[in-house]
Amino acid sequence: MKKRTLALFSAAVMAAAVMTGCSNNTTKTPSTEGTTEAQTTPETTEAATEAAAKESKPQLVILGGDGAGLTAAIQAVADGMSPTKILILSGTDELAADVKEKEDFINASDTAEQFEAEIEDSYELYLADTMKAGKNTNNAEMAEFLVEGAEEAKSWIEGLGIELKGVEKKDGSSVARSYTLANGGSLAEAVSDALVKKVEELKIPVKTGVTVKEIIMNEDGVVTGVKAVVDGEEKTINSIALVATDKELLPIISKLDIQLSKASDEKVTGVIVNTCAEAIDAKGETVPGLYAAGELISAGVHGDAVLAGNDLTATIVFGETAGVESAIYVSDNQEQ
């Protein structure tokens, strides 16, 4: 693995965070600085979306309007993709609705707040708590990546303009490592609203009420697009990369030659990805152009049960990673 650097910006200071990734790349955490309400009314957003759809063909298609899907789209823009080259296909009308159903806190270990409070924590202890909650049925590599990326996910959320407070000890955690909304409200609702607002500000095209029919690959096993019913019409949408997040896609995606998580009765429960959020085929090779995050990979990350706070944390960790890596893949594979 190579190292990539993610620049984390706030209103007055800039800090650097380095984590394991697949490519050398410098990216910016989304910021709410410099935006104006006049630019983000529903009317102007809808008009811009329609204009963008007519003028540009997507290079990256996000199959899911959930929290992980929106996170991936936002991060892909932060990594240099034009919003007009991204298309979010949502099966539901309400974006990021799943986030509102998650716990109102996130987890992160070995943080500055823990150090100041003289709380001894580590990735190893956090991972042990995560595996224990999942009854050791988690995919170890995915669980480890969640733990290692949690602090960056915390900073990513703060980059959306959300103020957190901590640390607190929650059920299942050996020590205090959880963060809540600073004003005492619902963190889950704040994150959901912030993701939707950011997608609108960036004018990333979105289609709702979509039914995905098929993921298209060429004879070499490379993703080339998707078949879906959009606005009541079945269409073939060509793209360089896909990020799949909606768990409703499981029956379709499980038909592919990829590694899947399974329950004790062999029922398929989700998709296995590597630390680049890439789907993996039966031979252990990555599937070119196919990334996954969100509820579609939850069973692999969490196992039989979720450590309280990890659900929202994983949404950001793997959604951001899918956005970073898919944007790099698109850049490396687009026609010159």
Rosetta silent file (secondary structure, phi, psi, omega in degrees, C-alpha in Angstrom):
SEQUENCE: MKKRTLALFSAAVMAAAVMTGCSNNTTKTPSTEGTTEAQTTPETTEAATEAAAKESKPQLVILGGDGAGLTAAIQAVADGMSPTKILILSGTDELAADVKEKEDFINASDTAEQFEAEIEDSYELYLADTMKAGKNTNNAEMAEFLVEGAEEAKSWIEGLGIELKGVEKKDGSSVARSYTLANGGSLAEAVSDALVKKVEELKIPVKTGVTVKEIIMNEDGVVTGVKAVVDGEEKTINSIALVATDKELLPIISKLDIQLSKASDEKVTGVIVNTCAEAIDAKGETVPGLYAAGELISAGVHGDAVLAGNDLTATIVFGETAGVESAIYVSDNQEQ
SCORE:     score description
SCORE:     0.000 S_00000001
   1 L     0.000  142.963  175.595    0.000    0.000    0.000 S_00000001
   2 E   -97.837  171.836  178.983    1.046    3.521   -0.734 S_00000001
   3 E  -101.467  142.830  170.278    0.360    6.534    1.389 S_00000001
   4 E  -127.647  155.579 -177.255   -2.048    9.295    0.501 S_00000001
   5 E  -115.930  131.315  176.842   -2.539   12.584    2.313 S_00000001
   6 E  -111.627  118.282  179.650   -5.897   14.145    3.085 S_00000001
   7 E   -83.149  125.532 -177.163   -5.801   17.856    3.914 S_00000001
   8 E  -106.447  117.999 -175.497   -8.278   18.712    6.626 S_00000001
   9 E  -111.151  140.537  168.552   -9.517   22.294    6.629 S_00000001
  10 L  -125.612 -172.161 -173.410  -11.472   24.260    9.207 S_00000001
  11 L   -63.262  -35.206 -172.226  -12.325   27.950    9.338 S_00000001
  12 L  -123.760  -15.200 -175.389   -9.001   29.110   10.727 S_00000001
  13 L  -133.398  159.490  176.927   -6.530   26.251   10.738 S_00000001
  14 E  -128.602  132.077  178.453   -5.269   23.510    8.495 S_00000001
  15 E  -127.384  155.355  179.731   -4.033   20.136    9.718 S_00000001
  16 E  -107.764  142.660  175.919   -2.662   17.111    7.862 S_00000001
  17 E  -133.634  130.591 -178.010   -3.806   13.512    8.293 S_00000001
  18 E  -117.005  132.453  178.473   -2.101   10.547    6.649 S_00000001
  19 E  -141.007  164.299 -179.542   -3.681    7.128    6.244 S_00000001
  20 E   -69.583  135.172  178.218   -3.102    4.001    4.229 S_00000001
  21 E  -146.781 -166.809 -175.865   -4.577    4.159    0.731 S_00000001
  22 L  -104.507  -18.124 -175.629   -4.159    2.862   -2.806 S_00000001
  23 L  -144.419  154.540  172.974   -2.718    5.886   -4.583 S_00000001
  24 L   -74.959  123.312 -177.596   -0.663    8.981   -3.915 S_00000001
  25 L  -163.748  143.134  176.292   -3.149   11.814   -3.793 S_00000001
  26 E  -111.712  122.593 -176.944   -3.810   15.084   -1.955 S_00000001
  27 E  -129.477  163.697 -178.698   -7.442   15.806   -1.217 S_00000001
  28 E  -114.516  134.013  172.275   -9.450   18.321    0.732 S_00000001
  29 L   -65.960  136.204  179.545  -12.055   17.614    3.335 S_00000001
  30 L   -55.126  139.676  179.818  -15.324   19.259    2.264 S_00000001
  31 L  -126.308  148.824  177.267  -15.767   22.693    3.810 S_00000001
  32 L   -92.555    4.164 -179.226  -18.822   24.869    4.213 S_00000001
  33 L   -66.671  144.278  169.197  -16.768   28.046    3.863 S_00000001
  34 L    77.616    9.299  178.749  -17.628   30.483    1.129 S_00000001
  35 L   -97.537  152.864  179.967  -21.101   29.140    0.298 S_00000001
  36 L  -128.307  147.031 -178.917  -24.187   31.292    0.101 S_00000001
  37 H   -63.508  -32.143 -177.919  -27.818   30.392    0.525 S_00000001
  38 H   -62.494  -23.367 -177.509  -28.729   32.203   -2.703 S_00000001
  39 H   -87.134   -7.876 -169.885  -26.751   29.654   -4.667 S_00000001
  40 L  -124.987   26.404  176.060  -28.481   26.617   -3.172 S_00000001
  41 L   -69.724  153.960  179.470  -32.224   27.157   -3.536 S_00000001
  42 H   -54.972  -37.424 -178.001  -34.172   24.112   -4.795 S_00000001
  43 H   -65.568  -46.985 -178.258  -35.003   25.945   -8.027 S_00000001
  44 H   -70.705  -34.786  178.281  -31.427   26.819   -8.932 S_00000001
  45 H   -64.830  -44.958 -179.741  -30.149   23.406   -7.854 S_00000001
  46 H   -63.697  -41.984 -179.936  -32.733   21.606  -10.008 S_00000001
  47 H   -64.256  -42.744  179.942  -31.984   23.845  -12.994 S_00000001
  48 H   -65.737  -38.493  179.337  -28.244   23.313  -12.644 S_00000001
  49 H   -63.209  -45.026 -179.669  -28.725   19.575  -12.304 S_00000001
  50 H   -64.530  -41.420  179.430  -30.819   19.368  -15.472 S_00000001
  51 H   -63.938  -42.477 -179.743  -28.343   21.517  -17.409 S_00000001
  52 H   -63.811  -39.770 -178.940  -25.405   19.423  -16.225 S_00000001
  53 H   -64.304  -33.975 -179.604  -27.145   16.196  -17.199 S_00000001
  54 H   -75.690  -34.243 -172.539  -27.711   17.490  -20.725 S_00000001
  55 H   -88.865  -20.257 -170.750  -24.184   18.824  -21.198 S_00000001
  56 L  -138.412  141.433  174.632  -22.093   16.064  -19.657 S_00000001
  57 L   -94.284  139.439 -176.764  -21.954   12.289  -19.560 S_00000001
  58 L   -70.961  144.282  171.714  -21.091   10.772  -16.181 S_00000001
  59 L  -103.967  -24.895  177.969  -17.735    9.157  -15.559 S_00000001
  60 E  -128.198  122.927  177.692  -18.613    8.078  -12.019 S_00000001
  61 E  -112.479  128.132  178.276  -22.040    6.715  -11.113 S_00000001
  62 E   -99.050  117.065 -179.021  -23.042    6.350   -7.466 S_00000001
  63 E   -94.387   78.174 -179.095  -25.587    3.563   -6.995 S_00000001
  64 L   152.740  125.766  176.341  -27.215    4.764   -3.802 S_00000001
  65 L   -98.755   24.447  178.537  -28.595    7.992   -2.392 S_00000001
  66 L   -83.905 -175.999 -176.811  -27.746    6.931    1.149 S_00000001
  67 H   -61.093  -42.151 -179.675  -25.184    8.505    3.452 S_00000001
  68 H   -66.712  -38.163  178.921  -22.244    6.529    2.092 S_00000001
  69 H   -63.953  -44.368  178.349  -23.231    7.313   -1.492 S_00000001
  70 H   -66.806  -38.358  177.133  -23.429   11.038   -0.836 S_00000001
  71 H   -60.362  -44.397  179.710  -20.147   10.929    1.078 S_00000001
  72 H   -61.669  -43.361 -179.564  -18.455    9.235   -1.871 S_00000001
  73 H   -64.177  -45.228  178.779  -19.805   11.799   -4.322 S_00000001
  74 H   -61.245  -43.683 -178.343  -18.744   14.748   -2.166 S_00000001
  75 H   -68.892  -34.424  177.717  -15.269   13.317   -1.671 S_00000001
  76 H   -61.652  -38.568  175.633  -14.852   12.604   -5.395 S_00000001
  77 H   -66.195  -41.970  177.917  -15.437   16.320   -6.044 S_00000001
  78 H   -61.188  -25.975  178.656  -12.939   17.175   -3.303 S_00000001
  79 L   -89.664    9.400  170.904  -10.474   14.966   -5.176 S_00000001
  80 L   108.834   -3.839  178.056  -10.822   17.020   -8.335 S_00000001
  81 L   -74.976  142.552  173.222  -13.740   15.516  -10.235 S_00000001
  82 L   -71.754  134.651  177.601  -16.202   17.893  -11.831 S_00000001
  83 H   -55.287  -29.716 -179.411  -19.651   17.492  -10.254 S_00000001
  84 H   -69.858  -13.277  179.055  -21.065   17.270  -13.783 S_00000001
  85 H   -95.438    5.063 -179.598  -19.092   14.054  -14.289 S_00000001
  86 E  -117.742  142.827  175.865  -20.807   12.374  -11.334 S_00000001
  87 E  -136.381  124.198  175.979  -24.346   10.991  -11.227 S_00000001
  88 E   -96.381  123.238  175.951  -26.120    9.756   -8.101 S_00000001
  89 E  -108.119  112.632 -176.474  -28.844    7.192   -8.759 S_00000001
  90 L  -110.640  134.756  176.852  -31.082    6.816   -5.712 S_00000001
  91 L   -76.017  -20.217 -179.358  -33.786    4.217   -5.278 S_00000001
  92 L  -112.150  163.017  179.821  -35.562    6.449   -2.781 S_00000001
  93 L   -81.822  -29.550 -178.921  -36.790   10.020   -2.976 S_00000001
  94 L   -94.372  121.931 -179.640  -35.217   11.106    0.322 S_00000001
  95 L   -80.965  144.707  176.217  -31.422   11.332    0.266 S_00000001
  96 L    57.691   26.668 -179.554  -29.325   10.173    3.251 S_00000001
  97 H   -65.740  -30.966 -178.724  -32.446    8.951    5.034 S_00000001
  98 H   -62.964  -31.631 -177.164  -30.534    5.947    6.400 S_00000001
  99 H   -62.983  -35.609 -178.451  -28.192    8.207    8.364 S_00000001
 100 H   -64.891  -19.028 -179.108  -31.073    9.475   10.498 S_00000001
 101 H   -89.800   -3.469 -177.196  -31.652    5.921   11.723 S_00000001
 102 L   -88.560  172.487  179.234  -28.099    5.525   13.071 S_00000001
 103 L   -63.732  157.752 -178.362  -26.760    6.273   16.544 S_00000001
 104 L   -90.809   34.214  175.456  -26.229    9.902   17.501 S_00000001
 105 L  -157.372  160.649  175.893  -22.491    9.468   18.012 S_00000001
 106 E  -122.296  166.340  179.470  -19.351    8.277   16.287 S_00000001
 107 E  -116.209  151.302  171.886  -16.247    6.541   17.587 S_00000001
 108 L  -162.244  141.975 -177.443  -12.544    7.298   17.219 S_00000001
 109 L  -115.535  161.379  176.875   -9.511    6.115   19.142 S_00000001
 110 L    57.213   45.043 -175.650   -6.125    7.546   20.043 S_00000001
 111 L   -99.702  167.869  179.071   -7.415   11.096   19.613 S_00000001
 112 H   -63.063  -37.882 -179.936   -6.221   14.435   20.940 S_00000001
 113 H   -64.671  -39.017  177.130   -9.281   14.669   23.182 S_00000001
 114 H   -65.845  -40.685  179.453   -8.481   11.302   24.738 S_00000001
 115 H   -61.918  -44.786 -179.457   -4.887   12.361   25.289 S_00000001
 116 H   -65.158  -32.648 -179.938   -5.965   15.571   27.012 S_00000001
 117 L   -88.269    3.975 -179.984   -8.386   13.613   29.211 S_00000001
 118 L    57.972   41.189  176.913   -5.640   11.081   29.986 S_00000001
 119 L   -97.834  121.441  179.743   -7.711    8.252   28.514 S_00000001
 120 L   -86.003  115.017  178.828   -5.593    5.334   27.399 S_00000001
 121 L  -142.300  166.292 -179.460   -6.917    3.917   24.144 S_00000001
 122 L  -158.213  163.192  174.285   -5.433    2.368   21.018 S_00000001
 123 H   -57.860  -39.068 -176.878   -6.378    1.000   17.603 S_00000001
 124 H   -63.973  -42.305  179.898   -5.835   -2.470   19.019 S_00000001
 125 H   -69.757  -41.800  177.386   -8.293   -1.965   21.889 S_00000001
 126 H   -61.225  -44.351  178.671  -10.847   -0.323   19.622 S_00000001
 127 H   -62.956  -41.348  179.471  -10.503   -3.200   17.138 S_00000001
 128 H   -61.084  -41.087  177.960  -10.918   -5.754   19.934 S_00000001
 129 H   -65.624  -39.312  179.746  -14.169   -4.051   21.011 S_00000001
 130 H   -64.748  -44.740 -179.888  -15.366   -3.987   17.392 S_00000001
 131 H   -68.460  -37.910  179.087  -14.627   -7.674   16.849 S_00000001
 132 H   -62.989  -43.973  178.820  -16.192   -8.630   20.192 S_00000001
 133 H   -60.941  -37.916 -179.805  -19.417   -6.821   19.308 S_00000001
 134 L   -84.605    7.241 -179.109  -19.510   -8.652   15.982 S_00000001
 135 L    56.589   33.428  177.587  -18.849  -11.990   17.713 S_00000001
 136 L    59.118   25.296  174.588  -15.651  -12.246   15.679 S_00000001
 137 L   -99.229    1.079  177.234  -17.615  -12.762   12.465 S_00000001
 138 L   -65.368  153.054  166.080  -16.354   -9.447   11.047 S_00000001
 139 L   -72.875  117.587 -171.011  -14.029   -9.417    8.083 S_00000001
 140 H   -59.593  -41.181 -178.241  -10.818   -8.641    9.987 S_00000001
 141 H   -66.029  -41.163  179.897   -9.276   -6.445    7.272 S_00000001
 142 H   -68.814  -40.842  178.506  -12.432   -4.356    6.896 S_00000001
 143 H   -64.199  -40.865  179.313  -12.864   -3.980   10.653 S_00000001
 144 H   -64.520  -39.639  179.359   -9.233   -2.918   11.029 S_00000001
 145 H   -65.979  -37.787  175.475   -9.607   -0.334    8.273 S_00000001
 146 H   -57.412  -48.703 -177.919  -12.684    1.080   10.000 S_00000001
 147 H   -62.413  -44.523 -177.790  -10.749    1.505   13.236 S_00000001
 148 H   -69.548  -27.168 -177.910   -7.739    3.103   11.538 S_00000001
 149 H   -95.493   -1.356 -173.393   -9.921    5.514    9.542 S_00000001
 150 H   -63.740  -42.436 -178.663  -12.251    6.553   12.353 S_00000001
 151 H   -64.828  -38.103  177.380  -10.319    9.632   13.482 S_00000001
 152 H   -66.178  -36.869  177.098  -10.166   10.895    9.900 S_00000001
 153 H   -61.967  -39.128  175.946  -13.918   10.314    9.584 S_00000001
 154 H   -58.601  -46.756  179.050  -14.391   12.497   12.668 S_00000001
 155 H   -65.590  -35.225  179.133  -12.408   15.274   10.989 S_00000001
 156 H   -62.965  -44.342  178.089  -14.361   14.774    7.746 S_00000001
 157 H   -62.556  -43.259  177.659  -17.642   15.318    9.585 S_00000001
 158 H   -62.169  -31.878  177.612  -16.232   18.421   11.253 S_00000001
 159 H   -65.797  -17.906  175.013  -15.249   19.624    7.775 S_00000001
 160 L   -82.530    0.952  179.908  -18.949   19.721    6.922 S_00000001
 161 L    92.766   16.218 -179.390  -19.344   22.411    9.574 S_00000001
 162 L   -98.863  125.054 -179.839  -20.544   20.099   12.343 S_00000001
 163 L   -92.338  126.543 -179.139  -19.139   20.751   15.816 S_00000001
 164 E  -107.384  158.290  172.383  -18.540   17.664   17.927 S_00000001
 165 E  -133.380  152.278  179.554  -17.907   17.203   21.618 S_00000001
 166 E   179.802  176.167   13.875  -16.349   14.307   23.481 S_00000001
 167 E  -113.435  156.012  179.216  -15.231   12.008   24.693 S_00000001
 168 E  -128.036  154.084  176.294  -17.865    9.735   26.244 S_00000001
 169 L   -96.916  122.502 -179.241  -17.955    6.053   27.102 S_00000001
 170 L  -113.771  166.659 -178.185  -20.794    4.214   25.369 S_00000001
 171 L   -55.462  132.214  176.537  -22.093    0.651   25.589 S_00000001
 172 L    94.795  -20.195 -179.975  -19.670   -1.929   24.221 S_00000001
 173 L   -93.542  137.331 -178.361  -16.595    0.299   24.315 S_00000001
 174 L   -70.120  -29.003 -178.229  -13.886   -0.415   26.868 S_00000001
 175 L  -137.961  173.480  176.613  -13.038    3.270   27.254 S_00000001
 176 L   -72.813  116.306  178.460  -14.472    6.682   26.385 S_00000001
 177 L  -147.457   17.550 -175.394  -14.033    7.163   22.611 S_00000001
 178 E  -107.518  148.985 -176.952  -17.393    8.481   21.407 S_00000001
 179 E  -126.183  136.772 -179.447  -18.312   11.936   20.078 S_00000001
 180 E  -119.160  177.221  178.374  -21.725   13.604   19.999 S_00000001
 181 E   -72.133  133.242 -172.648  -23.142   16.816   18.579 S_00000001
 182 L   -60.527  -34.632 -177.171  -21.798   19.790   20.504 S_00000001
 183 L   -85.805    3.497  176.570  -25.182   21.502   20.879 S_00000001
 184 L    86.233    1.024  178.991  -26.793   18.376   22.283 S_00000001
 185 L   -82.618 -162.111 -178.636  -29.010   17.692   19.275 S_00000001
 186 L   -86.827  114.901  177.899  -29.097   14.673   16.994 S_00000001
 187 H   -66.198  -39.609 -178.884  -25.737   14.029   15.319 S_00000001
 188 H   -59.263  -44.960  179.228  -27.326   11.563   12.897 S_00000001
 189 H   -68.174  -36.777  179.467  -29.804   14.172   11.665 S_00000001
 190 H   -64.361  -42.162  179.211  -27.099   16.844   11.491 S_00000001
 191 H   -67.109  -43.969  178.869  -24.873   14.622    9.338 S_00000001
 192 H   -57.994  -48.966 -179.323  -27.781   13.637    7.092 S_00000001
 193 H   -63.886  -39.905 -178.368  -28.791   17.259    6.545 S_00000001
 194 H   -67.069  -37.790  178.508  -25.198   18.372    5.974 S_00000001
 195 H   -64.815  -45.824  179.698  -24.586   15.678    3.339 S_00000001
 196 H   -63.300  -43.698  179.705  -27.711   16.620    1.405 S_00000001
 197 H   -61.632  -40.479 -178.484  -26.878   20.311    1.638 S_00000001
 198 H   -67.796  -39.635  176.569  -23.337   19.727    0.392 S_00000001
 199 H   -61.793  -40.089  177.624  -24.530   17.713   -2.609 S_00000001
 200 H   -66.549  -42.264  179.621  -26.903   20.556   -3.455 S_00000001
 201 H   -62.809  -39.745 -179.602  -24.166   23.177   -3.045 S_00000001
 202 H   -78.312  -11.259 -179.946  -21.829   21.229   -5.309 S_00000001
 203 L    59.199   43.748  175.593  -24.678   20.741   -7.804 S_00000001
 204 L   -77.605  124.003 -178.061  -23.987   17.040   -8.163 S_00000001
 205 L   -60.327  137.049 -178.926  -26.676   15.571  -10.460 S_00000001
 206 E  -133.260  136.733  170.500  -29.143   13.261   -8.694 S_00000001
 207 E  -121.540  128.407 -179.042  -31.889   11.007  -10.010 S_00000001
 208 L  -108.121  167.590 -179.246  -34.357    9.548   -7.508 S_00000001
 209 L    65.408   29.786 -175.999  -36.828    6.675   -7.764 S_00000001
 210 L   -91.604  141.227  173.583  -34.326    4.707   -9.832 S_00000001
 211 E  -114.884  115.276  179.617  -34.373    0.927  -10.201 S_00000001
 212 E   -80.997  132.861 -177.747  -31.006   -0.622  -11.055 S_00000001
 213 E  -105.637  -36.006 -173.651  -31.295   -3.645  -13.338 S_00000001
 214 E  -162.820  141.355  169.770  -27.746   -4.685  -14.164 S_00000001
 215 E   -93.741  126.617 -173.614  -24.103   -3.779  -13.682 S_00000001
 216 E   -97.756  133.423  175.966  -22.396   -3.867  -17.061 S_00000001
 217 E  -131.584  153.945  175.675  -18.892   -5.225  -17.594 S_00000001
 218 L   -86.459 -177.005 -175.602  -16.848   -5.883  -20.713 S_00000001
 219 L   -66.354  -15.724  177.813  -15.294   -9.218  -21.651 S_00000001
 220 L   -92.665    3.865  179.540  -12.248   -8.391  -19.520 S_00000001
 221 L    78.982   22.355  179.659  -14.350   -7.981  -16.388 S_00000001
 222 L   -99.494  133.624  178.516  -14.025   -4.188  -16.313 S_00000001
 223 E   -62.159  132.489  177.736  -17.012   -2.080  -15.262 S_00000001
 224 E  -126.021   -5.303  178.668  -18.432   -0.051  -18.161 S_00000001
 225 E   157.309 -160.459 -175.487  -21.760    1.151  -16.819 S_00000001
 226 E  -150.124  145.301  170.712  -25.184    0.243  -15.500 S_00000001
 227 E  -101.019  132.077 -177.482  -28.673   -0.511  -16.777 S_00000001
 228 E  -153.463  154.685  173.204  -31.391    1.196  -14.794 S_00000001
 229 E   -90.924  112.829 -177.431  -34.946    2.435  -14.989 S_00000001
 230 E  -122.596  126.454 -177.833  -34.713    6.226  -14.770 S_00000001
 231 L    54.254   38.145  177.071  -37.773    8.462  -15.045 S_00000001
 232 L    78.951    4.838 -177.705  -39.811    5.409  -16.051 S_00000001
 233 E  -126.603  131.657  177.974  -37.501    4.475  -18.917 S_00000001
 234 E   -74.923  127.765 -176.467  -34.867    1.729  -18.973 S_00000001
 235 E  -132.212  152.952  169.490  -31.520    3.227  -19.915 S_00000001
 236 E  -102.517  118.888 -178.801  -27.920    2.145  -20.300 S_00000001
 237 E  -109.947  111.059  179.514  -25.656    4.630  -18.533 S_00000001
 238 E   -78.367  143.640  177.412  -22.006    4.286  -19.476 S_00000001
 239 L  -156.579  165.673  176.748  -19.372    5.167  -16.886 S_00000001
 240 L   -86.170  -35.701 -177.914  -15.761    4.538  -15.976 S_00000001
 241 E  -142.414  154.451  175.190  -16.478    3.590  -12.363 S_00000001
 242 E  -126.115  139.761  169.088  -19.371    2.653  -10.103 S_00000001
 243 E  -116.475  113.872 -178.344  -19.727    3.068   -6.350 S_00000001
 244 E  -100.653  128.502 -178.055  -22.467    0.760   -5.018 S_00000001
 245 L  -131.507  -26.367 -174.902  -23.886    1.503   -1.562 S_00000001
 246 L   -74.879  123.626 -178.300  -27.596    0.613   -1.546 S_00000001
 247 H   -65.105  -19.836  176.693  -28.235   -2.791    0.072 S_00000001
 248 H   -65.137  -13.668  178.467  -31.179   -3.277   -2.294 S_00000001
 249 H   -80.445   -8.246 -172.747  -28.515   -3.908   -4.960 S_00000001
 250 H   -55.054  -44.376  178.626  -27.399   -7.115   -3.233 S_00000001
 251 H   -60.979  -31.337 -179.928  -29.417   -9.504   -5.447 S_00000001
 252 H   -79.514  -47.696 -175.282  -27.930   -7.876   -8.545 S_00000001
 253 H   -71.891  -25.327  179.575  -24.362   -7.483   -7.376 S_00000001
 254 L   -72.038  -11.571  175.867  -24.232  -10.989   -5.924 S_00000001
 255 L   -76.658  -15.647 -179.504  -24.576  -12.348   -9.467 S_00000001
 256 L   -79.743  162.088  179.287  -21.094  -11.025  -10.209 S_00000001
 257 L   -83.399   71.520 -178.252  -17.946  -13.029   -9.638 S_00000001
 258 E  -132.249  164.271  179.315  -17.040  -11.234   -6.429 S_00000001
 259 L   -79.531  134.996 -176.774  -16.401  -12.093   -2.795 S_00000001
 260 E  -126.800  149.111  172.369  -19.467  -11.887   -0.569 S_00000001
 261 E   -83.923  146.745 -177.287  -20.092  -12.063    3.149 S_00000001
 262 E  -136.522  149.506  176.164  -22.422  -14.852    4.238 S_00000001
 263 L   -79.397  176.070 -178.263  -24.394  -15.785    7.335 S_00000001
 264 L   -61.885  -24.882  178.460  -24.034  -19.135    9.089 S_00000001
 265 L   -91.460   11.990  177.971  -26.808  -20.518    6.872 S_00000001
 266 L    74.565    7.343  175.294  -24.829  -19.413    3.769 S_00000001
 267 L   -70.375  133.139 -179.649  -27.272  -16.631    2.991 S_00000001
 268 E   -68.523  129.610 -177.134  -25.489  -13.751    1.246 S_00000001
 269 E  -116.811  -13.574 -178.920  -25.383  -10.703    3.518 S_00000001
 270 E   173.706 -171.348 -177.468  -23.122   -8.232    1.736 S_00000001
 271 E  -108.991  140.671  174.423  -20.037   -7.434   -0.302 S_00000001
 272 L   -94.208  132.081  176.015  -16.424   -7.808    0.770 S_00000001
 273 E  -126.304  163.470  175.054  -14.091   -4.944   -0.141 S_00000001
 274 L   -91.747 -169.718 -176.108  -10.430   -4.218    0.443 S_00000001
 275 L   -76.283    4.603  173.313   -8.989   -1.142    2.138 S_00000001
 276 L  -109.834   11.214 -177.931   -9.544    0.836   -1.062 S_00000001
 277 L    62.984   22.722  178.902  -13.288    0.035   -1.023 S_00000001
 278 E   -90.328  137.389  173.199  -12.749   -2.055   -4.147 S_00000001
 279 E   -67.947  150.772 -175.157  -14.815   -5.173   -4.802 S_00000001
 280 E  -122.251  136.235  179.674  -12.731   -8.350   -5.004 S_00000001
 281 E   -83.240 -179.637 -175.341  -13.283  -11.274   -7.350 S_00000001
 282 L   -63.401  -22.695  179.937  -13.171  -14.964   -6.449 S_00000001
 283 L   -89.141   -1.585 -179.200   -9.431  -15.085   -7.189 S_00000001
 284 L    89.197    7.631  178.145   -8.685  -12.250   -4.791 S_00000001
 285 L   -93.679  150.679  178.400   -8.123   -9.683   -7.547 S_00000001
 286 E   -70.612  148.721  176.336   -9.823   -6.297   -7.563 S_00000001
 287 E   -91.394  111.094 -173.641  -12.740   -5.762   -9.939 S_00000001
 288 E   -58.380  121.713  175.111  -11.698   -2.783  -12.095 S_00000001
 289 E    88.610    2.395 -178.047  -14.037    0.152  -11.630 S_00000001
 290 E  -116.175  119.527 -179.675  -16.292   -1.363   -8.965 S_00000001
 291 E  -123.469  155.572 -179.678  -16.343    0.099   -5.444 S_00000001
 292 E  -144.665  151.076  179.231  -18.713   -0.500   -2.545 S_00000001
 293 L  -160.497 -174.177  174.792  -19.572    1.122    0.787 S_00000001
 294 H    69.078 -151.440 -177.071  -22.525    1.733    3.088 S_00000001
 295 H   -62.721  -22.546 -179.339  -25.121   -0.874    4.000 S_00000001
 296 H   -65.549  -23.889 -179.114  -23.950   -3.044    1.121 S_00000001
 297 H  -115.301    4.680 -172.801  -20.749   -3.869    3.034 S_00000001
 298 H   -58.232  -39.726 -177.537  -22.015   -3.569    6.618 S_00000001
 299 H   -62.397  -36.592  178.092  -22.111   -7.301    7.323 S_00000001
 300 H   -70.097  -40.619 -178.405  -18.428   -7.623    6.468 S_00000001
 301 H   -69.587  -47.433 -168.710  -17.402   -4.622    8.539 S_00000001
 302 H  -100.088  -20.133 -176.824  -19.505   -5.263   11.624 S_00000001
 303 L    75.444 -146.628 -174.996  -20.179   -8.990   11.680 S_00000001
 304 L   -68.736  -25.523 -179.583  -23.215  -10.273   13.578 S_00000001
 305 L  -151.739  153.851 -175.300  -23.717   -7.035   15.527 S_00000001
 306 L   -97.524  131.307  170.046  -22.503   -3.435   15.400 S_00000001
 307 L   -64.092  127.914 -177.439  -20.463   -1.819   18.157 S_00000001
 308 L   -50.524  126.660 -179.345  -22.525    1.222   19.165 S_00000001
 309 L    98.886  -20.240 -176.719  -21.281    4.257   17.224 S_00000001
 310 H   -77.264  -22.726 -176.968  -19.525    2.260   14.518 S_00000001
 311 H   -63.589  -51.638  178.389  -22.421    2.317   12.062 S_00000001
 312 H   -67.243  -37.510  178.424  -22.228    6.056   11.385 S_00000001
 313 H   -59.547  -46.053 -178.727  -18.435    5.929   11.601 S_00000001
 314 H   -65.743  -33.756  177.360  -18.248    3.220    8.919 S_00000001
 315 H   -55.576  -44.860 -177.936  -20.582    5.190    6.652 S_00000001
 316 H   -77.848  -44.228 -177.319  -18.035    7.996    6.486 S_00000001
 317 H   -57.014  -52.788 -175.646  -14.859    5.880    6.524 S_00000001
 318 H   -81.741  -29.820  175.087  -15.789    3.679    3.580 S_00000001
 319 H   -64.606  -45.135  178.166  -17.857    6.307    1.749 S_00000001
 320 H   -63.159  -44.192 -179.158  -14.941    8.731    1.782 S_00000001
 321 H   -62.273  -42.880  178.037  -12.508    6.017    0.721 S_00000001
 322 H   -61.209  -38.336  178.180  -14.751    4.953   -2.166 S_00000001
 323 H   -66.212  -44.722  178.535  -14.923    8.577   -3.291 S_00000001
 324 H   -59.840  -54.256 -171.273  -11.164    9.057   -3.141 S_00000001
 325 H   -72.170  -35.966  177.354  -10.254    5.839   -4.913 S_00000001
 326 H   -67.857  -35.905  177.427  -12.963    5.946   -7.578 S_00000001
 327 H   -64.534  -40.824  177.013  -11.961    9.510   -8.464 S_00000001
 328 H   -64.150  -43.595  179.824   -8.354    8.404   -8.872 S_00000001
 329 H   -60.502  -44.308  178.522   -9.462    5.434  -10.978 S_00000001
 330 H   -61.058  -46.005  179.433  -11.530    7.692  -13.243 S_00000001
 331 H   -60.251  -38.208 -178.310   -8.616   10.095  -13.653 S_00000001
 332 H   -76.988  -18.450 -171.467   -6.266    7.256  -14.541 S_00000001
 333 H  -120.828    3.082  178.555   -8.637    5.638  -17.040 S_00000001
 334 L   -77.496  153.961  179.763  -10.438    8.444  -18.823 S_00000001
 335 L   -68.392  135.786 -179.772   -9.818    9.075  -22.499 S_00000001
 336 L   -85.099    0.000    0.000   -7.217   11.735  -23.125 S_00000001
